[in-house]
Amino acid sequence: MTKADIINEVSIATGVPKKDVGVVIEAFMDQVKTSLVERKENVYLRGFGSFNIKHRAAKTARNISKNITLTIPAHDYPNFKPAKSFVDLMLGQAVENED
């Protein structure tokens, strides 16, 4: 499913024009990115999952074809962890109410 598919489905489900839904979806994604990249804050969406910042330590790698050693610097990267209720739904198990 693409972003355009999501916009189309949300538009059909809510009756809101696609243009308006597209603006909201873009704003949502921008806020998630801003929270992770600029503010270094995790994003928690109850019943769906969380977007977290993970850290990878610096490491040494080798390019075997050129016989050289590279140093890969430490860096942060985004990670998504689905909520337990989401995982249970995917596994076909009964979902309990989180409230």
N, CA and C atoms as an extended XYZ file, in Angstrom:
297
Properties=species:S:1:pos:R:3:atomname:S:1:resname:S:1:resid:I:1 pbc="F F F"
N         0.850       -1.169        0.000 N   MET     1
C         0.000        0.000        0.000 CA  MET     1
C         0.896        1.233        0.000 C   MET     1
N         0.575        2.171       -0.866 N   THR     2
C         1.351        3.402       -0.970 CA  THR     2
C         0.666        4.529       -0.204 C   THR     2
N         1.355        5.667       -0.116 N   LYS     3
C         0.772        6.825        0.558 CA  LYS     3
C        -0.503        7.261       -0.167 C   LYS     3
N        -0.494        7.205       -1.497 N   ALA     4
C        -1.683        7.574       -2.264 CA  ALA     4
C        -2.852        6.636       -1.944 C   ALA     4
N        -2.569        5.348       -1.769 N   ASP     5
C        -3.614        4.387       -1.402 CA  ASP     5
C        -4.189        4.713       -0.023 C   ASP     5
N        -3.321        5.057        0.906 N   ILE     6
C        -3.769        5.408        2.262 CA  ILE     6
C        -4.653        6.653        2.203 C   ILE     6
N        -4.226        7.659        1.456 N   ILE     7
C        -5.013        8.887        1.323 CA  ILE     7
C        -6.382        8.570        0.731 C   ILE     7
N        -6.411        7.745       -0.286 N   ASN     8
C        -7.671        7.365       -0.923 CA  ASN     8
C        -8.592        6.636        0.053 C   ASN     8
N        -8.061        5.660        0.793 N   GLU     9
C        -8.870        4.889        1.740 CA  GLU     9
C        -9.401        5.755        2.882 C   GLU     9
N        -8.562        6.646        3.414 N   VAL    10
C        -9.005        7.532        4.494 CA  VAL    10
C       -10.071        8.493        3.972 C   VAL    10
N        -9.892        8.975        2.758 N   SER    11
C       -10.872        9.871        2.158 CA  SER    11
C       -12.222        9.180        2.007 C   SER    11
N       -12.225        7.953        1.557 N   ILE    12
C       -13.464        7.187        1.405 CA  ILE    12
C       -14.100        6.930        2.763 C   ILE    12
N       -13.296        6.543        3.747 N   ALA    13
C       -13.823        6.194        5.072 CA  ALA    13
C       -14.389        7.400        5.820 C   ALA    13
N       -13.809        8.585        5.604 N   THR    14
C       -14.230        9.759        6.369 CA  THR    14
C       -15.103       10.728        5.584 C   THR    14
N       -15.082       10.632        4.269 N   GLY    15
C       -15.833       11.579        3.451 CA  GLY    15
C       -15.132       12.908        3.287 C   GLY    15
N       -13.896       12.999        3.706 N   VAL    16
C       -13.099       14.229        3.584 CA  VAL    16
C       -12.401       14.195        2.222 C   VAL    16
N       -12.317       15.328        1.520 N   PRO    17
C       -11.654       15.347        0.205 CA  PRO    17
C       -10.200       14.862        0.287 C   PRO    17
N        -9.759       14.203       -0.787 N   LYS    18
C        -8.398       13.643       -0.838 CA  LYS    18
C        -7.332       14.708       -0.595 C   LYS    18
N        -7.542       15.902       -1.112 N   LYS    19
C        -6.558       16.980       -0.954 CA  LYS    19
C        -6.347       17.291        0.523 C   LYS    19
N        -7.443       17.373        1.278 N   ASP    20
C        -7.346       17.674        2.710 CA  ASP    20
C        -6.707       16.526        3.478 C   ASP    20
N        -7.067       15.297        3.116 N   VAL    21
C        -6.476       14.122        3.773 CA  VAL    21
C        -4.979       14.073        3.490 C   VAL    21
N        -4.588       14.388        2.262 N   GLY    22
C        -3.169       14.400        1.898 CA  GLY    22
C        -2.376       15.383        2.736 C   GLY    22
N        -2.947       16.561        2.980 N   VAL    23
C        -2.278       17.571        3.800 CA  VAL    23
C        -2.101       17.055        5.229 C   VAL    23
N        -3.132       16.413        5.768 N   VAL    24
C        -3.066       15.891        7.137 CA  VAL    24
C        -2.039       14.762        7.242 C   VAL    24
N        -2.032       13.852        6.277 N   ILE    25
C        -1.067       12.734        6.293 CA  ILE    25
C         0.361       13.276        6.223 C   ILE    25
N         0.602       14.244        5.341 N   GLU    26
C         1.931       14.852        5.224 CA  GLU    26
C         2.343       15.530        6.525 C   GLU    26
N         1.412       16.258        7.145 N   ALA    27
C         1.714       16.940        8.406 CA  ALA    27
C         2.037       15.927        9.500 C   ALA    27
N         1.301       14.816        9.537 N   PHE    28
C         1.568       13.765       10.515 CA  PHE    28
C         2.979       13.202       10.330 C   PHE    28
N         3.330       12.861        9.094 N   MET    29
C         4.658       12.301        8.838 CA  MET    29
C         5.755       13.307        9.153 C   MET    29
N         5.521       14.585        8.853 N   ASP    30
C         6.504       15.623        9.179 CA  ASP    30
C         6.712       15.737       10.683 C   ASP    30
N         5.636       15.639       11.463 N   GLN    31
C         5.748       15.727       12.920 CA  GLN    31
C         6.508       14.532       13.491 C   GLN    31
N         6.274       13.340       12.947 N   VAL    32
C         7.011       12.155       13.405 CA  VAL    32
C         8.500       12.339       13.106 C   VAL    32
N         8.820       12.775       11.892 N   LYS    33
C        10.223       12.991       11.517 CA  LYS    33
C        10.869       14.066       12.386 C   LYS    33
N        10.170       15.175       12.599 N   THR    34
C        10.699       16.260       13.419 CA  THR    34
C        10.972       15.789       14.836 C   THR    34
N        10.043       15.039       15.383 N   SER    35
C        10.214       14.539       16.745 CA  SER    35
C        11.444       13.642       16.852 C   SER    35
N        11.635       12.766       15.891 N   LEU    36
C        12.764       11.839       15.930 CA  LEU    36
C        14.094       12.519       15.594 C   LEU    36
N        14.115       13.301       14.531 N   VAL    37
C        15.376       13.860       14.034 CA  VAL    37
C        15.828       15.080       14.827 C   VAL    37
N        14.942       16.046       15.011 N   GLU    38
C        15.353       17.298       15.625 CA  GLU    38
C        15.282       17.275       17.145 C   GLU    38
N        14.181       16.750       17.695 N   ARG    39
C        14.007       16.778       19.148 CA  ARG    39
C        14.509       15.510       19.834 C   ARG    39
N        14.857       14.488       19.049 N   LYS    40
C        15.342       13.208       19.597 CA  LYS    40
C        14.339       12.603       20.581 C   LYS    40
N        13.037       12.728       20.268 N   GLU    41
C        11.974       12.175       21.107 CA  GLU    41
C        11.319       10.996       20.386 C   GLU    41
N        10.979        9.965       21.144 N   ASN    42
C        10.251        8.836       20.586 CA  ASN    42
C         8.790        9.220       20.402 C   ASN    42
N         8.097        8.543       19.484 N   VAL    43
C         6.690        8.801       19.205 CA  VAL    43
C         5.907        7.546       19.549 C   VAL    43
N         4.924        7.668       20.442 N   TYR    44
C         4.113        6.532       20.888 CA  TYR    44
C         2.680        6.688       20.401 C   TYR    44
N         2.170        5.708       19.667 N   LEU    45
C         0.797        5.699       19.183 CA  LEU    45
C         0.100        4.480       19.778 C   LEU    45
N        -0.708        4.709       20.815 N   ARG    46
C        -1.376        3.628       21.549 CA  ARG    46
C        -2.186        2.750       20.598 C   ARG    46
N        -1.983        1.446       20.700 N   GLY    47
C        -2.711        0.483       19.888 CA  GLY    47
C        -2.105        0.268       18.514 C   GLY    47
N        -1.122        1.088       18.132 N   PHE    48
C        -0.478        0.945       16.825 CA  PHE    48
C         0.985        0.576       16.966 C   PHE    48
N         1.739        1.395       17.701 N   GLY    49
C         3.153        1.101       17.902 CA  GLY    49
C         3.919        2.356       18.261 C   GLY    49
N         5.237        2.225       18.269 N   SER    50
C         6.074        3.368       18.612 CA  SER    50
C         7.244        3.482       17.646 C   SER    50
N         7.574        4.728       17.335 N   PHE    51
C         8.750        5.032       16.534 CA  PHE    51
C         9.833        5.429       17.514 C   PHE    51
N        10.934        4.692       17.524 N   ASN    52
C        12.014        4.919       18.481 CA  ASN    52
C        13.300        5.288       17.762 C   ASN    52
N        14.197        5.889       18.524 N   ILE    53
C        15.529        6.191       18.022 CA  ILE    53
C        16.465        5.125       18.572 C   ILE    53
N        17.156        4.450       17.694 N   LYS    54
C        18.151        3.453       18.099 CA  LYS    54
C        19.537        4.008       17.767 C   LYS    54
N        20.527        3.556       18.493 N   HIS    55
C        21.897        4.017       18.281 CA  HIS    55
C        22.774        2.837       17.876 C   HIS    55
N        23.544        3.037       16.842 N   ARG    56
C        24.524        2.025       16.422 CA  ARG    56
C        25.909        2.566       16.737 C   ARG    56
N        26.704        1.752       17.391 N   ALA    57
C        28.073        2.142       17.735 CA  ALA    57
C        28.946        2.129       16.481 C   ALA    57
N        30.051        2.834       16.558 N   ALA    58
C        31.013        2.819       15.458 CA  ALA    58
C        31.572        1.412       15.304 C   ALA    58
N        31.864        1.030       14.054 N   LYS    59
C        32.422       -0.304       13.837 CA  LYS    59
C        33.367       -0.290       12.646 C   LYS    59
N        34.134       -1.326       12.555 N   THR    60
C        35.079       -1.490       11.468 CA  THR    60
C        34.519       -2.518       10.494 C   THR    60
N        34.599       -2.182        9.203 N   ALA    61
C        34.117       -3.085        8.163 CA  ALA    61
C        35.222       -3.270        7.131 C   ALA    61
N        35.094       -4.321        6.345 N   ARG    62
C        36.106       -4.584        5.318 CA  ARG    62
C        35.465       -4.683        3.953 C   ARG    62
N        36.129       -4.083        2.965 N   ASN    63
C        35.757       -4.264        1.571 CA  ASN    63
C        36.715       -5.303        1.020 C   ASN    63
N        36.221       -6.514        0.890 N   ILE    64
C        37.087       -7.636        0.526 CA  ILE    64
C        37.638       -7.492       -0.891 C   ILE    64
N        36.827       -6.978       -1.828 N   SER    65
C        37.284       -6.880       -3.218 CA  SER    65
C        38.448       -5.894       -3.375 C   SER    65
N        38.477       -4.831       -2.578 N   LYS    66
C        39.570       -3.853       -2.649 CA  LYS    66
C        40.593       -4.050       -1.534 C   LYS    66
N        40.314       -4.972       -0.631 N   ASN    67
C        41.182       -5.284        0.502 CA  ASN    67
C        41.507       -4.038        1.337 C   ASN    67
N        40.448       -3.301        1.683 N   ILE    68
C        40.629       -2.131        2.537 CA  ILE    68
C        39.698       -2.238        3.746 C   ILE    68
N        40.096       -1.535        4.794 N   THR    69
C        39.288       -1.500        6.016 CA  THR    69
C        38.635       -0.130        6.126 C   THR    69
N        37.341       -0.139        6.424 N   LEU    70
C        36.578        1.101        6.569 CA  LEU    70
C        36.115        1.245        8.007 C   LEU    70
N        35.969        2.481        8.455 N   THR    71
C        35.380        2.742        9.761 CA  THR    71
C        34.011        3.358        9.534 C   THR    71
N        32.987        2.699       10.024 N   ILE    72
C        31.625        3.211        9.928 CA  ILE    72
C        31.350        3.961       11.224 C   ILE    72
N        31.040        5.257       11.137 N   PRO    73
C        30.850        6.051       12.351 CA  PRO    73
C        29.577        5.671       13.105 C   PRO    73
N        29.529        6.014       14.379 N   ALA    74
C        28.328        5.795       15.182 CA  ALA    74
C        27.219        6.683       14.626 C   ALA    74
N        25.989        6.176       14.676 N   HIS    75
C        24.872        6.963       14.173 CA  HIS    75
C        23.551        6.486       14.771 C   HIS    75
N        22.559        7.352       14.711 N   ASP    76
C        21.208        7.019       15.156 CA  ASP    76
C        20.381        6.626       13.934 C   ASP    76
N        19.376        5.786       14.147 N   TYR    77
C        18.481        5.413       13.061 CA  TYR    77
C        17.078        5.182       13.628 C   TYR    77
N        16.039        5.378       12.804 N   PRO    78
C        14.675        5.188       13.284 CA  PRO    78
C        14.311        3.710       13.331 C   PRO    78
N        13.433        3.374       14.258 N   ASN    79
C        12.982        1.999       14.417 CA  ASN    79
C        11.497        2.028       14.761 C   ASN    79
N        10.734        1.085       14.228 N   PHE    80
C         9.314        0.978       14.563 CA  PHE    80
C         9.076       -0.313       15.320 C   PHE    80
N         8.384       -0.210       16.441 N   LYS    81
C         8.013       -1.387       17.222 CA  LYS    81
C         6.492       -1.420       17.329 C   LYS    81
N         5.842       -2.435       16.750 N   PRO    82
C         4.380       -2.487       16.819 CA  PRO    82
C         3.889       -2.764       18.230 C   PRO    82
N         2.676       -2.260       18.518 N   ALA    83
C         2.045       -2.492       19.825 CA  ALA    83
C         1.659       -3.966       19.933 C   ALA    83
N         1.560       -4.458       21.168 N   LYS    84
C         1.209       -5.851       21.398 CA  LYS    84
C        -0.139       -6.187       20.771 C   LYS    84
N        -1.115       -5.279       20.876 N   SER    85
C        -2.432       -5.537       20.295 CA  SER    85
C        -2.353       -5.643       18.766 C   SER    85
N        -1.448       -4.873       18.145 N   PHE    86
C        -1.245       -4.926       16.705 CA  PHE    86
C        -0.626       -6.275       16.316 C   PHE    86
N         0.360       -6.713       17.063 N   VAL    87
C         1.008       -7.998       16.803 CA  VAL    87
C        -0.002       -9.138       16.969 C   VAL    87
N        -0.798       -9.070       18.035 N   ASP    88
C        -1.814      -10.101       18.259 CA  ASP    88
C        -2.818      -10.150       17.116 C   ASP    88
N        -3.195       -8.991       16.603 N   LEU    89
C        -4.114       -8.916       15.475 CA  LEU    89
C        -3.505       -9.579       14.240 C   LEU    89
N        -2.223       -9.327       14.006 N   MET    90
C        -1.535       -9.937       12.869 CA  MET    90
C        -1.447      -11.454       13.011 C   MET    90
N        -1.318      -11.914       14.256 N   LEU    91
C        -1.231      -13.351       14.518 CA  LEU    91
C        -2.604      -14.008       14.561 C   LEU    91
N        -3.660      -13.218       14.466 N   GLY    92
C        -5.005      -13.760       14.484 CA  GLY    92
C        -5.520      -14.112       15.849 C   GLY    92
N        -4.908      -13.557       16.883 N   GLN    93
C        -5.335      -13.829       18.245 CA  GLN    93
C        -6.356      -12.790       18.691 C   GLN    93
N        -7.135      -13.148       19.685 N   ALA    94
C        -8.126      -12.219       20.236 CA  ALA    94
C        -7.413      -11.030       20.852 C   ALA    94
N        -7.959       -9.839       20.621 N   VAL    95
C        -7.365       -8.608       21.142 CA  VAL    95
C        -8.207       -8.111       22.308 C   VAL    95
N        -7.520       -7.853       23.429 N   GLU    96
C        -8.202       -7.300       24.600 CA  GLU    96
C        -8.191       -5.792       24.492 C   GLU    96
N        -9.185       -5.151       25.086 N   ASN    97
C        -9.270       -3.694       25.075 CA  ASN    97
C        -8.165       -3.103       25.929 C   ASN    97
N        -7.416       -2.080       25.404 N   GLU    98
C        -6.292       -1.493       26.130 CA  GLU    98
C        -6.705       -0.425       27.122 C   GLU    98
N        -7.961       -0.043       27.162 N   ASP    99
C        -8.388        1.059       28.035 CA  ASP    99
C        -8.321        0.712       29.488 C   ASP    99
